[in-house]
């Protein structure tokens, strides 16, 4: 399968300042890719170049079969995008706003408007004036507008800003449905690391204009229940001292670290099962056994320095 978006060796300077330096990444059809980084890292600048809102100094942007630098008009016909808060006419209804946008696109029927309204779950409020919408409803209307022309790539810059937990979940469900059912590739920039860990298939972390890490979250989730590799594991138990003694006897080569209310020890899935049996048979109650992997927040903090530039 070919990427719907392929960015290679992208460079951008503003004045004498290098904003983007040799950035390369791809988004596959049906994939939600998180684009993460501190303020000033170059996220919004990169997104604006992909959308054709900023000139590319060097490098390439391929969108489907089209060269986004040499043939921007056809390339952008495959893209829907929202940069920060979507702009809507507050005095018009949600449906009227979509109709205004549909009039600027070719081939958008009334049936297509009804379809996207159902996709973003605004059927009950689409006839209300947009000034009465909550921020979450405005964001979902913005997504509806962005997908009216059936784009193959959807780009969202900080779409969760200001949303409450319900609004964030509604947006997540909408994007997941688009990716799974219509194979839309989604590139989403956000500071909500916990939400990105739930929403995204992969994440790309940028710092000071450079790609510093790419992480395949979907592969990790799929492998989590199958892998028998030794990983740091937190044991919450009734008697930490006794548990440490028993685990030390069971795993003489292991390094046991005391924690609040338990111990930490690296072991495999099969070893965890044996250890639980040993502890329970010895009268130590096991409250929880938590294998640890580096969280997205930890990876973010490890790989970024906190960009200080003024341009995002």
Steps between C-alpha positions, in 0.01 A plus 500: 500500500631843403493793746233763448754755627877474457718784631870471418797716600284806562678826581364844586668822612331819609755777486823339615328259738467135396145401595491153338815296439503184288158377618378169354190299592200329341129446567331184372135469386277416796765607751479764770845655541569729795734790428639607836751750630546792740401855410731635235605154379375556144172306498273772366764617252522146360123468480471833319756385242306177444182705452674739262471798733879541525764459231739205529870594489615148408383142528189327368136453599313220322123479551361188334624504139564875499810707574392748765778745408478489117129425465345651814147551369437136416687381809289719727179368341565181699536684831259631761641710780426699813760737642414562868137614548280461190352827374122492460223751441330530838179648360450202266390150593739209491341375179521844338870518586557165333300611197713814464812284490335241272428776247877552467565130429404293200263210533390544863133401510234555764524127573873538570428781747249274678758221503776705667252642751420142606869411511576777750174438690350847463161394362306646794673840493588559135201735463614722790701816451870436551529776762303267729743212451742385768868494410483123455207534259690765303797267471280218373338738251851598391583133440177463301600796285852363451376161375216625276703449181610148606868573564751218528703693760364696797730741685400644838708749698419497875136389454455407868584847637229609742297179472360328807547121539169427327592720204843339473351150497244598237776639279713189555212272404430705186862488384530129576189432294635701205832317513351152539199521268618739227878446525561872546854571615498742795788723612418662833704747703425524871644563846262244655750216536270263688229548239749451216607172656136384488418640157806449282640200315844663483656821629774717356681730745666818374734724699686810382388431143628141488324163523642345818281190543233292328304249708263229377232493770274255317779243467580540870136449596475191279821355640422577864289190550730269304855591595690298757791741526628599842372844595507704824196394702347671803361265766251644751485252790389468864851430634772666287789368710381138484423540128854628437646196677285255305565669165874513571498124556293441186709736282852501649639696203229765518537847648220575746418863579274595795211733417215653698278203583692244299807412295621536142664214310563433131342175386317339208130417475559131589723600790230735630250213508743280694579781742132572570445133585806497729396816683140389550602152618734668752223716643593829328196668345561639151289812434634587155774403254574779252750449216655835416579645160621847424193723477456752223552777755831345610614462139400860429697632797802283418521609136410869518681790658213747486538719193534867581423645158204727443380328183304175524 
